[in-house]
Amino acid sequence: MFDLLAPFFAAVGVVAGIVPIVLHMLKRTPSDRQPFSLVRFLKPSLPKLTRRSRIEHWPLMLLRILALLLIAAAFARPFQRLAVSEEESTARRNRVAVLVDASASMRREGIPEAVVAQLRDIANSLTTDDIVSVTTFSEASRTLISAEQWLTSDEAAREAMISKVIEDYQPDWMGTRTGTALLSAADEVTQESRDSGNIDTRKIILITDFQRGSSLDELKSAEWPSGVEIDLRLMKPAVTGNAGLSLVQDPRDGSVRVRVSNSADASKTDYQLQPFDREGKPIGQKIPVSVSAGQRQSAMIPLSAEGTGALIAGVELEGDSHPFDNVIDLPVIDNPVIRIAHLGSTDANDPASMRYYLQRVVDGSDAIPIELVDLKQADGVTVPTPADIRLVIISEAVPSGLITSLQECIARGGIVFAAPRNVVDADSLKPLLPDGFQFSEADVSDYAMLGNIDFSHPLFSAFSNAQFSDYSTIRFRHFRTLDYPKELTQVRRLAQFDSGSPAMIQIDHETGGRLVLLLSGWHPDDSQLALSTRFPPMVYRFVQLAHPRVSGQQLFSVGDVIRPADILSDSAWSLKSPTGETVLADTTGTTEPSAAAVTLTSPGTWSLVGGPSGKEKTISLLVSVAASESRTDPLPVGQLQALGLNAEVQGDETEAAASDLKDASQLNAEELETRQKYWKWLLLAGMICLALESLLAQRIESRQPLESAT
């Protein structure tokens, strides 16, 4: 049976085929008249009219009709509707990359079972010629079966590998970075296609719930490789909707609030919060909370249970169908307010000043309670640095009367962070600097950028990952150049401009204090630093470095990467998971801080312990499921196409999916027509008919004078 890709051309050919018939039926009057003298005296008579015209030259008309029909059929691109099995086409090879979402939102009831069913169907659809890899992803990707393993294994080994993947599938507690996983898989299959040269199709099968918290930001700026298709398999839970908990800590009165968020597809709005103690036993009264679909609601949690006085160690959300994000641990020790000092403009509403942006970072800090203290009053009078201040931020020239108090702050282990607006401001810092420092204004033709950043320093270590380490979008229009003796060992260059001039340096004091100098301001006249996403974390890191926690709590999300030495800078420390297992320890006893890092892989309270024996310091790391994982309402199915990806969306009904997979050998219409290419033969036949028509017409024309003569 034959089908047509473009039936319109077939209809045009049928209509065009009538034209030769009409032309052959028209009666034509002889163009040449030959007078005869003998008939001049005869009486003229009118020709007799007939109702039908006689068709002459049938072969010529049929050739013309056949030529038009063949050419029209060639443009209609016919193909034979049949299934072409892979056994019949040994040249066809498919590169299939299976991406399986293993983030926390995939823990919802019904989804793990649907994922297992999809994996079984995919395994049944594979052929011996396919090249397959299987990868799970959440915050990071984990390759379970590589293409190399697949190619070097026999059929029995491949079945065993697939079975192990299905048997071991278990979602973790981390967030979802779908965009990163897709780009990695696309790069992999594209590179393999170039290397092997015999891969016909490249496909990524994406098994995911495609929830709104999935991160697709990487796809917005990246270019998707051509020829890589995405087969999106949507997994749906047994019950739609989800409510989740997150922790909010009030920096002013130490009270604890929790935020309940409800997904946009939720049908339930009424829930209860049940506090529990350190052993996980319910205590106190349940707290009712009502949250509309797609909304958030906060609730105040007491520090202790009413009546018993028992400390509340956590709270659980009851009434939700999906409990994976319904439990959080609460702080049981109040964190004191951290006071930092500022020397500069006191107008927090002037967007041209550096104070304006610093104040908004302080006001936006929920996890770290910060109070900003002005060393310069509104009337211009300056006050010495208070004794409890361990961080001073300077954004203008330093009066000589403040030099002594700043030196004392550094001497007791504090940090002075200065960003001079001009050379005069920079020169006012010389009493705090070693001898030999010389400043001048840089000549910037357009703008400068940061380069050669020291990501091993705690100030920038959080951005050491490749996806965060790009500072090229921050432009500096003005900055100060610095010359200093190179033999000064206490000077450490933290960053420099692309011209090679220092951008940020640190001068260490023998008591442990330090002076950090940024050779440009963060206000708009100097740079775009305050407008970038790097500025708030940089200020928070200064606060953390100046006030290392010796007790208390810090808030994190599952998937966060921490460096314990940045939080607790002791010569010996250990990190324990919520189960009590020691996951990382530094017992070297050296004075150099360890660069070891660990990923927080599960929710709960992690314990960081350090210090000499008998004087251990403990910091509780309160780790909760990322708030993005609670946003479980699905993204629009056309989101991937909107980002420029060649995606085909399928539902999660296993029977329909299985049917599609079993019919994978049934090629689609375009593939069939492309492989069969009947149009070439039809076009050739049409051209032959036109050639024969021309020869026959010429022969008929050459015979007409002879017939007329007779």
C-alpha positions as CSV (number, residue, x, y, z in Angstrom):
1,M,0.0,0.0,0.0
2,F,1.3,3.4,-1.0
3,D,0.8,6.7,0.8
4,L,1.8,10.3,-0.2
5,L,3.7,12.8,1.8
6,A,2.3,15.7,-0.3
7,P,-1.1,14.7,-1.7
8,F,-1.6,18.3,-3.0
9,F,0.8,17.7,-5.9
10,A,-1.1,14.5,-6.8
11,A,-4.3,16.4,-7.1
12,V,-2.6,19.1,-9.2
13,G,-1.3,16.3,-11.5
14,V,-4.7,14.8,-12.1
15,V,-6.1,18.3,-13.0
16,A,-3.2,18.9,-15.3
17,G,-3.7,15.5,-17.0
18,I,-7.1,16.7,-18.4
19,V,-5.4,19.6,-20.3
20,P,-3.9,17.3,-23.1
21,I,-7.3,15.7,-23.6
22,V,-9.0,19.1,-24.1
23,L,-6.3,20.3,-26.4
24,H,-6.6,17.2,-28.6
25,M,-10.4,17.5,-28.8
26,L,-10.2,21.1,-30.1
27,K,-10.8,21.3,-33.9
28,R,-8.0,23.1,-35.6
29,T,-8.4,25.0,-38.9
30,P,-5.6,24.5,-41.5
31,S,-3.3,27.4,-41.5
32,D,-2.3,27.2,-45.2
33,R,-4.8,27.8,-48.0
34,Q,-4.0,26.8,-51.6
35,P,-6.2,28.5,-54.3
36,F,-7.4,26.4,-57.4
37,S,-8.6,28.2,-60.5
38,L,-11.1,25.5,-61.4
39,V,-13.1,25.9,-58.1
40,R,-13.4,29.6,-58.4
41,F,-16.7,29.5,-60.1
42,L,-18.2,26.9,-57.7
43,K,-20.9,28.0,-55.2
44,P,-19.5,28.1,-51.6
45,S,-21.2,25.9,-49.0
46,L,-20.9,26.1,-45.1
47,P,-19.2,23.2,-43.3
48,K,-21.4,20.8,-41.4
49,L,-21.3,21.1,-37.6
50,T,-20.9,18.0,-35.4
51,R,-21.5,17.7,-31.7
52,R,-18.4,15.6,-31.1
53,S,-14.8,16.3,-32.0
54,R,-12.6,13.4,-33.1
55,I,-9.4,12.9,-31.1
56,E,-6.4,12.4,-33.3
57,H,-3.0,11.0,-32.3
58,W,-4.0,9.0,-29.3
59,P,-0.4,7.8,-28.5
60,L,0.8,11.5,-28.4
61,M,-2.0,12.5,-26.0
62,L,-1.4,9.5,-23.7
63,L,2.3,10.2,-23.5
64,R,1.6,13.8,-22.5
65,I,-0.9,12.8,-19.9
66,L,1.4,10.1,-18.5
67,A,4.3,12.6,-18.3
68,L,2.2,15.1,-16.3
69,L,1.0,12.4,-13.9
70,L,4.4,10.9,-13.3
71,I,6.0,14.3,-12.6
72,A,3.1,15.2,-10.2
73,A,3.5,11.9,-8.5
74,A,7.2,12.5,-8.0
75,F,6.5,15.8,-6.3
76,A,3.8,14.1,-4.1
77,R,6.6,11.8,-2.8
78,P,4.9,8.4,-2.5
79,F,6.1,5.8,-0.1
80,Q,5.1,2.3,0.9
81,R,3.6,2.0,4.4
82,L,5.4,-1.0,5.9
83,A,7.5,-1.8,9.0
84,V,11.2,-2.0,8.4
85,S,12.8,-4.1,11.1
86,E,16.3,-3.5,12.3
87,E,17.3,-7.0,11.2
88,E,16.4,-5.9,7.6
89,S,18.5,-2.7,7.9
90,T,21.9,-3.5,9.4
91,A,23.2,-0.1,8.5
92,R,20.8,1.7,10.9
93,R,22.2,2.3,14.4
94,N,20.5,4.3,17.2
95,R,22.4,6.1,19.9
96,V,20.0,6.1,22.9
97,A,20.9,8.0,26.1
98,V,18.4,7.2,28.9
99,L,18.2,10.0,31.5
100,V,16.4,9.1,34.7
101,D,15.4,11.8,37.2
102,A,16.4,10.7,40.7
103,S,15.6,13.9,42.6
104,A,13.6,14.2,45.8
105,S,10.3,15.0,44.0
106,M,10.5,11.6,42.4
107,R,9.8,10.0,45.8
108,R,6.1,10.8,45.5
109,E,3.8,7.8,45.6
110,G,3.4,6.0,42.3
111,I,6.4,7.6,40.5
112,P,9.1,5.1,41.4
113,E,6.9,2.3,40.1
114,A,6.2,4.2,36.9
115,V,9.9,4.7,36.4
116,V,10.7,1.0,36.8
117,A,7.9,0.2,34.2
118,Q,9.4,2.7,31.7
119,L,12.8,1.2,32.1
120,R,11.5,-2.3,31.5
121,D,9.7,-1.1,28.3
122,I,12.8,0.6,27.1
123,A,14.9,-2.5,27.7
124,N,12.4,-4.6,25.7
125,S,12.5,-2.2,22.7
126,L,16.3,-2.2,22.4
127,T,18.1,-4.1,19.6
128,T,21.5,-5.5,19.4
129,D,22.7,-2.7,17.1
130,D,21.7,0.1,19.5
131,I,24.3,2.0,21.5
132,V,22.8,2.7,24.9
133,S,23.8,4.5,28.1
134,V,21.8,5.0,31.3
135,T,22.4,8.0,33.6
136,T,20.5,9.2,36.7
137,F,20.5,12.8,37.7
138,S,19.5,15.2,40.4
139,E,22.0,17.9,41.5
140,A,24.6,15.9,39.6
141,S,24.6,13.2,37.0
142,R,25.7,9.6,37.7
143,T,26.4,7.3,34.8
144,L,25.2,3.7,35.6
145,I,25.8,2.2,32.2
146,S,28.2,3.9,29.8
147,A,28.2,3.5,26.0
148,E,31.6,1.8,26.2
149,Q,30.3,-0.8,28.7
150,W,27.4,-1.5,26.5
151,L,29.5,-2.0,23.3
152,T,31.9,-4.3,25.0
153,S,29.2,-6.5,26.6
154,D,27.3,-9.4,25.2
155,E,23.6,-9.7,25.2
156,A,23.4,-11.5,28.5
157,A,25.6,-9.0,30.2
158,R,23.5,-6.1,28.8
159,E,20.3,-7.7,30.2
160,A,22.0,-8.0,33.6
161,M,23.1,-4.4,33.6
162,I,19.7,-3.2,32.8
163,S,18.1,-5.4,35.4
164,K,20.5,-4.0,38.1
165,V,19.6,-0.4,37.1
166,I,15.9,-1.3,37.5
167,E,16.5,-3.1,40.8
168,D,18.6,-0.4,42.3
169,Y,16.6,2.7,41.3
170,Q,15.9,4.8,44.3
171,P,15.4,8.6,44.2
172,D,17.7,10.7,46.5
173,W,17.0,13.9,48.4
174,M,18.5,16.5,46.2
175,G,17.3,19.1,43.8
176,T,16.7,18.7,40.0
177,R,19.2,20.1,37.5
178,T,17.5,18.9,34.3
179,G,19.2,21.4,32.0
180,T,22.7,20.4,33.1
181,A,21.9,16.7,32.7
182,L,20.4,17.2,29.2
183,L,23.4,19.3,27.9
184,S,25.8,16.7,29.2
185,A,23.9,13.8,27.6
186,A,23.7,15.8,24.3
187,D,27.4,16.5,24.2
188,E,28.1,12.8,24.8
189,V,25.9,11.4,22.1
190,T,27.0,14.1,19.6
191,Q,30.7,13.4,20.2
192,E,30.1,9.6,19.8
193,S,28.3,10.2,16.6
194,R,31.3,12.1,15.2
195,D,33.7,9.4,16.3
196,S,31.8,6.4,15.1
197,G,30.3,7.9,11.9
198,N,27.7,5.2,11.5
199,I,25.0,6.3,13.9
200,D,21.7,7.1,12.2
201,T,19.7,8.7,15.0
202,R,20.6,10.3,18.3
203,K,17.9,10.3,21.0
204,I,17.7,11.2,24.7
205,I,14.9,9.5,26.6
206,L,14.2,11.7,29.5
207,I,12.2,10.0,32.3
208,T,11.1,12.7,34.8
209,D,8.1,14.3,36.6
210,F,9.2,17.6,34.9
211,Q,8.0,19.5,37.9
212,R,8.2,23.3,38.1
213,G,11.2,23.2,40.4
214,S,13.3,21.6,37.7
215,S,16.2,23.9,36.8
216,L,16.3,24.6,33.0
217,D,18.4,27.8,33.2
218,E,21.4,26.2,31.5
219,L,19.3,25.5,28.4
220,K,18.5,29.2,27.9
221,S,22.1,30.2,27.2
222,A,23.4,27.0,25.6
223,E,23.0,26.0,21.9
224,W,21.3,22.6,21.5
225,P,23.1,20.4,19.0
226,S,21.2,19.7,15.8
227,G,20.0,16.1,15.2
228,V,19.6,15.2,18.9
229,E,16.0,14.4,19.7
230,I,14.4,14.3,23.2
231,D,11.8,11.7,24.1
232,L,10.1,13.2,27.2
233,R,8.4,10.5,29.4
234,L,6.3,12.3,32.0
235,M,5.9,10.5,35.3
236,K,2.7,11.3,37.3
237,P,2.1,10.5,41.0
238,A,-0.8,8.5,42.2
239,V,-2.2,11.7,43.8
240,T,-1.6,15.2,42.4
241,G,-0.6,18.1,44.6
242,N,2.1,18.5,47.3
243,A,2.7,20.6,50.3
244,G,6.2,21.2,51.7
245,L,8.0,22.7,54.7
246,S,10.9,25.2,54.9
247,L,12.5,26.9,57.8
248,V,12.5,30.7,58.4
249,Q,14.4,32.2,61.3
250,D,13.6,35.7,62.5
251,P,17.0,37.5,63.1
252,R,15.6,39.9,65.6
253,D,13.9,38.0,68.4
254,G,15.2,34.5,67.8
255,S,11.8,33.0,67.2
256,V,11.3,30.3,64.7
257,R,8.9,30.3,61.8
258,V,8.2,27.6,59.3
259,R,6.8,28.2,55.8
260,V,4.3,25.9,54.3
261,S,4.1,26.0,50.5
262,N,1.3,24.3,48.5
263,S,1.8,23.3,44.8
264,A,-0.5,24.9,42.2
265,D,-2.1,21.6,41.3
266,A,-3.1,20.8,44.9
267,S,-6.7,20.2,45.8
268,K,-6.2,20.2,49.6
269,T,-5.7,23.4,51.6
270,D,-5.9,22.5,55.3
271,Y,-3.0,20.9,57.1
272,Q,-1.6,20.6,60.6
273,L,1.9,21.1,62.1
274,Q,3.0,18.5,64.7
275,P,6.0,19.4,66.8
276,F,8.3,16.6,68.0
277,D,11.2,16.3,70.5
278,R,14.8,15.1,70.0
279,E,13.7,11.5,69.9
280,G,11.1,12.1,67.3
281,K,8.1,11.8,69.7
282,P,5.1,14.2,69.2
283,I,4.9,16.9,71.8
284,G,2.7,19.9,72.3
285,Q,-0.4,20.9,70.4
286,K,-0.9,20.6,66.7
287,I,-0.9,23.9,64.8
288,P,-3.5,24.2,62.1
289,V,-2.5,26.0,58.9
290,S,-4.5,26.7,55.7
291,V,-2.7,27.3,52.4
292,S,-4.3,27.8,49.1
293,A,-3.0,26.1,45.9
294,G,0.1,27.8,44.6
295,Q,0.5,29.9,47.8
296,R,2.7,30.0,50.9
297,Q,1.9,30.5,54.5
298,S,4.1,31.0,57.6
299,A,3.5,29.7,61.1
300,M,5.2,30.6,64.3
301,I,6.7,27.6,66.2
302,P,7.4,27.9,70.0
303,L,10.8,26.9,71.2
304,S,9.3,24.6,73.8
305,A,6.1,22.7,74.3
306,E,3.4,24.4,76.3
307,G,3.0,22.8,79.8
308,T,5.9,20.4,79.7
309,G,8.6,22.9,78.7
310,A,10.3,20.2,76.6
311,L,12.4,21.6,73.7
312,I,10.9,21.3,70.3
313,A,13.5,19.8,68.0
314,G,11.4,19.7,64.8
315,V,8.0,19.8,63.2
316,E,6.1,17.6,60.8
317,L,3.4,18.6,58.3
318,E,0.4,16.3,58.6
319,G,-2.3,15.8,56.0
320,D,-0.1,15.8,52.9
321,S,-0.1,12.8,50.5
322,H,3.6,13.0,49.8
323,P,5.7,13.1,53.0
324,F,9.2,13.4,51.4
325,D,9.4,17.2,52.3
326,N,7.1,17.3,55.3
327,V,9.7,17.1,58.2
328,I,12.3,19.7,59.2
329,D,14.6,20.0,62.2
330,L,14.5,23.3,64.2
331,P,17.3,25.2,66.0
332,V,17.3,24.7,69.7
333,I,19.9,27.4,70.5
334,D,19.4,31.0,69.7
335,N,21.9,32.6,67.4
336,P,22.9,36.1,68.6
337,V,22.6,39.0,66.3
338,I,25.9,39.8,64.5
339,R,26.9,43.4,64.5
340,I,29.1,44.7,61.7
341,A,30.3,48.3,61.4
342,H,30.3,50.6,58.3
343,L,32.3,53.7,57.6
344,G,30.8,55.7,54.8
345,S,27.6,57.3,53.7
346,T,24.7,57.0,56.2
347,D,22.0,57.5,53.6
348,A,20.6,54.1,52.9
349,N,18.2,55.4,50.2
350,D,20.8,56.9,47.9
351,P,21.4,54.5,45.0
352,A,24.6,56.2,44.1
353,S,26.2,55.3,47.4
354,M,27.7,52.0,48.4
355,R,25.7,52.0,51.6
356,Y,22.5,51.7,49.6
357,Y,23.5,48.2,48.3
358,L,25.1,47.1,51.5
359,Q,21.9,47.8,53.5
360,R,19.8,45.7,51.1
361,V,22.1,42.8,51.5
362,V,21.8,43.1,55.3
363,D,18.0,43.5,55.2
364,G,17.7,40.5,52.9
365,S,19.6,38.1,55.2
366,D,17.3,35.6,56.9
367,A,19.7,32.9,57.8
368,I,22.3,35.2,59.3
369,P,21.0,37.9,61.7
370,I,23.0,41.0,60.9
371,E,22.8,44.6,62.4
372,L,24.6,47.4,60.6
373,V,26.4,49.9,62.9
374,D,27.5,53.3,61.4
375,L,30.8,54.6,62.6
376,K,30.0,58.0,61.0
377,Q,26.9,59.7,62.3
378,A,24.5,61.7,60.2
379,D,26.0,64.9,61.5
380,G,29.5,63.8,60.4
381,V,30.8,62.9,63.9
382,T,32.7,59.6,63.9
383,V,32.8,57.1,66.8
384,P,35.4,54.5,67.6
385,T,34.9,50.9,66.5
386,P,33.0,49.0,69.3
387,A,34.9,46.2,71.0
388,D,32.4,43.6,69.9
389,I,32.7,44.4,66.3
390,R,34.8,42.0,64.3
391,L,34.0,43.2,60.8
392,V,34.3,46.8,59.5
393,I,33.4,47.7,56.0
394,I,34.9,51.0,54.7
395,S,33.5,52.8,51.6
396,E,35.1,56.3,52.0
397,A,38.2,58.0,53.3
398,V,39.2,57.0,56.9
399,P,39.5,59.8,59.4
400,S,42.8,59.8,61.3
401,G,40.9,59.5,64.6
402,L,39.6,56.1,63.6
403,I,42.9,54.5,62.7
404,T,43.7,53.3,66.2
405,S,40.3,51.6,66.7
406,L,40.6,49.9,63.3
407,Q,44.1,48.6,64.2
408,E,42.7,47.2,67.4
409,C,39.9,45.5,65.5
410,I,42.5,43.8,63.3
411,A,44.6,42.9,66.3
412,R,41.8,41.0,68.0
413,G,41.3,38.9,64.9
414,G,38.8,41.0,63.1
415,I,38.5,41.9,59.4
416,V,38.6,45.3,57.8
417,F,37.2,45.3,54.3
418,A,37.8,48.5,52.3
419,A,36.7,49.6,48.9
420,P,38.1,53.1,48.2
421,R,36.2,55.3,45.7
422,N,39.3,57.2,44.6
423,V,43.0,57.6,45.3
424,V,42.4,59.9,48.2
425,D,40.3,57.3,49.9
426,A,43.0,54.7,49.2
427,D,45.8,56.8,50.6
428,S,43.8,57.3,53.9
429,L,44.3,53.5,54.5
430,K,48.1,53.6,54.4
431,P,48.5,53.7,58.2
432,L,46.8,50.2,58.2
433,L,49.1,48.9,55.3
434,P,52.7,47.9,55.2
435,D,55.2,50.4,53.9
436,G,55.6,50.8,50.1
437,F,52.0,50.8,49.0
438,Q,51.3,53.3,46.2
439,F,47.9,54.0,44.6
440,S,47.0,55.7,41.3
441,E,43.8,55.9,39.2
442,A,43.7,53.4,36.3
443,D,43.1,54.5,32.8
444,V,40.1,52.5,31.6
445,S,39.1,53.0,28.0
446,D,35.9,51.0,28.1
447,Y,35.6,48.6,31.0
448,A,37.7,46.0,32.9
449,M,36.8,42.5,34.0
450,L,38.0,40.2,36.8
451,G,40.4,37.4,36.0
452,N,42.7,34.9,37.8
453,I,40.5,34.6,40.9
454,D,41.8,32.6,43.8
455,F,39.0,30.1,44.3
456,S,40.9,28.4,47.0
457,H,40.3,31.3,49.3
458,P,37.2,31.0,51.5
459,L,35.8,34.2,50.1
460,F,35.4,32.7,46.6
461,S,35.4,28.9,47.4
462,A,31.6,28.7,47.1
463,F,31.9,29.8,43.4
464,S,34.7,27.3,42.5
465,N,32.3,25.1,40.6
466,A,32.6,25.6,36.8
467,Q,29.0,26.7,36.5
468,F,29.4,29.6,39.0
469,S,33.1,30.6,38.4
470,D,32.4,33.0,35.5
471,Y,32.8,36.6,36.6
472,S,33.1,38.0,33.1
473,T,29.7,39.6,33.2
474,I,30.8,42.0,36.0
475,R,32.2,45.2,34.4
476,F,34.4,47.7,36.2
477,R,34.4,51.2,34.7
478,H,36.9,52.7,37.2
479,F,39.5,51.2,39.5
480,R,42.7,52.1,41.4
481,T,46.1,50.6,40.5
482,L,48.4,49.4,43.2
483,D,52.2,49.0,43.4
484,Y,53.7,47.3,46.5
485,P,56.9,45.5,47.3
486,K,56.7,41.9,46.0
487,E,58.8,40.6,48.9
488,L,55.8,41.1,51.4
489,T,54.8,37.6,52.3
490,Q,51.7,38.7,54.2
491,V,50.1,40.0,51.1
492,R,47.9,37.6,49.2
493,R,46.3,38.5,45.8
494,L,42.7,37.2,45.7
495,A,41.8,38.5,42.3
496,Q,43.1,40.7,39.5
497,F,41.7,42.6,36.6
498,D,42.2,41.4,33.0
499,S,44.9,44.0,32.6
500,G,47.0,42.2,35.3
501,S,46.5,44.9,37.9
502,P,45.4,43.7,41.4
503,A,41.7,43.8,42.0
504,M,41.5,42.4,45.5
505,I,44.3,41.7,48.0
506,Q,44.5,40.5,51.6
507,I,47.0,41.6,54.2
508,D,47.3,39.2,57.0
509,H,48.1,40.3,60.6
510,E,50.1,38.1,62.9
511,T,47.2,37.9,65.4
512,G,44.9,36.4,62.8
513,G,43.2,39.5,61.7
514,R,43.3,40.7,58.1
515,L,42.7,43.7,55.9
516,V,41.0,43.0,52.6
517,L,41.3,45.7,49.9
518,L,39.0,46.0,46.9
519,L,40.5,48.4,44.4
520,S,37.2,49.5,43.1
521,G,33.8,50.5,44.5
522,W,30.7,48.4,44.1
523,H,28.5,51.5,43.4
524,P,27.3,52.0,39.8
525,D,29.8,54.7,39.0
526,D,32.6,52.3,39.5
527,S,31.3,48.8,38.7
528,Q,28.3,46.4,38.4
529,L,29.4,44.3,41.3
530,A,26.5,45.3,43.6
531,L,24.1,44.5,40.8
532,S,25.4,41.0,40.3
533,T,24.4,37.8,42.1
534,R,28.0,37.5,43.5
535,F,27.8,40.5,45.8
536,P,25.4,39.2,48.6
537,P,27.3,35.9,49.0
538,M,30.6,37.8,49.2
539,V,29.3,40.0,52.1
540,Y,27.9,36.9,53.9
541,R,31.3,35.2,53.6
542,F,33.0,38.2,55.2
543,V,30.5,38.0,58.1
544,Q,31.1,34.2,58.5
545,L,34.9,34.6,58.3
546,A,34.8,37.4,60.9
547,H,32.4,35.5,63.2
548,P,33.2,31.8,63.0
549,R,30.5,29.8,64.8
550,V,31.5,28.1,68.0
551,S,28.0,26.8,68.6
552,G,24.5,27.1,67.2
553,Q,23.0,26.2,63.8
554,Q,23.4,27.0,60.2
555,L,20.8,26.4,57.5
556,F,21.4,24.4,54.4
557,S,19.6,22.6,51.6
558,V,20.2,19.0,50.5
559,G,22.8,19.1,47.7
560,D,24.8,22.1,49.2
561,V,28.5,21.6,49.1
562,I,30.4,22.8,52.3
563,R,34.0,23.1,53.4
564,P,34.0,22.4,57.1
565,A,37.3,24.3,57.5
566,D,35.5,27.4,56.3
567,I,32.8,27.0,59.0
568,L,34.9,25.7,61.9
569,S,38.6,26.6,61.5
570,D,40.2,24.2,64.1
571,S,43.1,22.0,63.7
572,A,41.0,18.9,64.0
573,W,37.3,18.4,63.2
574,S,34.8,15.8,62.1
575,L,31.4,15.9,60.3
576,K,28.7,13.5,61.2
577,S,25.5,12.7,59.2
578,P,22.0,12.6,60.8
579,T,22.5,8.9,61.3
580,G,25.6,9.5,63.4
581,E,28.1,8.2,60.8
582,T,31.3,10.2,60.4
583,V,31.4,11.2,56.7
584,L,34.4,13.4,56.8
585,A,37.2,14.2,59.2
586,D,40.4,16.3,59.3
587,T,42.7,15.1,62.1
588,T,46.0,16.2,60.6
589,G,46.7,18.7,63.4
590,T,48.2,21.2,60.9
591,T,47.5,24.9,61.1
592,E,46.7,25.1,57.4
593,P,42.9,24.9,56.8
594,S,41.7,21.8,55.0
595,A,40.2,22.2,51.5
596,A,38.1,19.0,51.9
597,A,34.5,19.4,50.8
598,V,31.4,17.4,51.3
599,T,28.0,17.3,49.8
600,L,25.0,17.3,52.2
601,T,23.1,14.3,50.8
602,S,20.2,13.9,53.1
603,P,17.9,16.0,55.2
604,G,18.2,16.3,59.0
605,T,20.8,17.7,61.5
606,W,24.4,17.2,60.6
607,S,27.0,17.8,63.3
608,L,30.3,19.5,62.8
609,V,32.6,19.0,65.9
610,G,36.0,20.4,66.4
611,G,38.4,21.7,68.9
612,P,40.8,20.3,71.5
613,S,39.7,17.4,73.7
614,G,37.4,18.4,76.4
615,K,36.6,21.7,74.7
616,E,34.9,20.6,71.6
617,K,32.8,23.0,69.7
618,T,29.6,21.8,67.9
619,I,27.8,23.4,65.1
620,S,24.5,21.9,64.0
621,L,23.9,22.0,60.2
622,L,20.1,22.0,59.7
623,V,19.6,20.5,56.3
624,S,16.2,20.4,54.6
625,V,14.9,19.3,51.2
626,A,15.4,22.1,48.7
627,A,12.3,24.3,48.5
628,S,12.3,23.9,44.7
629,E,11.5,20.2,45.1
630,S,8.2,21.1,46.8
631,R,7.0,22.9,43.6
632,T,5.7,19.7,42.1
633,D,3.1,21.1,39.7
634,P,4.3,20.1,36.2
635,L,5.8,22.5,33.8
636,P,4.1,23.1,30.4
637,V,4.8,20.3,28.1
638,G,6.0,22.7,25.4
639,Q,8.7,24.2,27.6
640,L,11.5,22.3,26.0
641,Q,10.3,23.2,22.5
642,A,10.2,26.8,23.6
643,L,13.9,26.6,24.5
644,G,14.7,25.4,21.0
645,L,15.0,21.6,21.7
646,N,13.7,18.9,19.4
647,A,11.4,17.3,21.9
648,E,8.6,14.8,21.6
649,V,6.4,14.6,24.7
650,Q,4.7,11.4,25.8
651,G,2.5,10.7,28.8
652,D,3.2,8.3,31.6
653,E,0.6,5.7,30.7
654,T,2.7,2.5,30.6
655,E,0.5,0.7,28.1
656,A,0.7,3.5,25.5
657,A,4.4,3.9,26.2
658,A,5.0,0.2,25.7
659,S,3.1,0.2,22.5
660,D,5.2,3.1,21.2
661,L,8.4,1.4,22.2
662,K,7.4,-1.9,20.6
663,D,6.6,-0.1,17.4
664,A,10.0,1.6,17.3
665,S,10.9,-0.5,14.3
666,Q,7.9,1.0,12.4
667,L,9.6,4.0,10.8
668,N,7.7,7.2,10.4
669,A,6.5,8.5,7.1
670,E,9.4,10.8,6.4
671,E,12.0,8.2,7.2
672,L,10.3,5.6,5.0
673,E,10.0,8.0,2.1
674,T,13.6,9.2,2.5
675,R,14.9,5.6,2.5
676,Q,12.6,4.4,-0.4
677,K,13.0,7.4,-2.7
678,Y,10.4,6.3,-5.3
679,W,10.2,9.9,-6.4
680,K,13.5,9.7,-8.3
681,W,12.2,6.8,-10.5
682,L,8.9,8.6,-11.1
683,L,10.7,11.7,-12.2
684,L,12.9,9.7,-14.5
685,A,9.9,8.0,-16.0
686,G,8.2,11.4,-16.5
687,M,11.3,12.8,-18.3
688,I,11.4,9.7,-20.6
689,C,7.7,10.2,-21.5
690,L,8.4,13.8,-22.4
691,A,11.4,12.7,-24.6
692,L,9.2,10.1,-26.4
693,E,6.4,12.7,-26.7
694,S,8.8,15.1,-28.4
695,L,10.1,12.5,-30.8
696,L,6.5,11.4,-31.7
697,A,5.3,14.9,-32.2
698,Q,8.2,15.7,-34.5
699,R,7.4,12.6,-36.6
700,I,3.8,13.5,-36.8
701,E,4.6,17.1,-37.9
702,S,7.0,15.8,-40.6
703,R,4.3,13.5,-42.0
704,Q,1.6,16.2,-42.3
705,P,3.0,17.9,-45.5
706,L,3.1,14.5,-47.2
707,E,-0.5,13.8,-46.3
708,S,-1.6,17.2,-47.4
709,A,0.2,16.7,-50.8
710,T,-1.6,13.5,-51.4
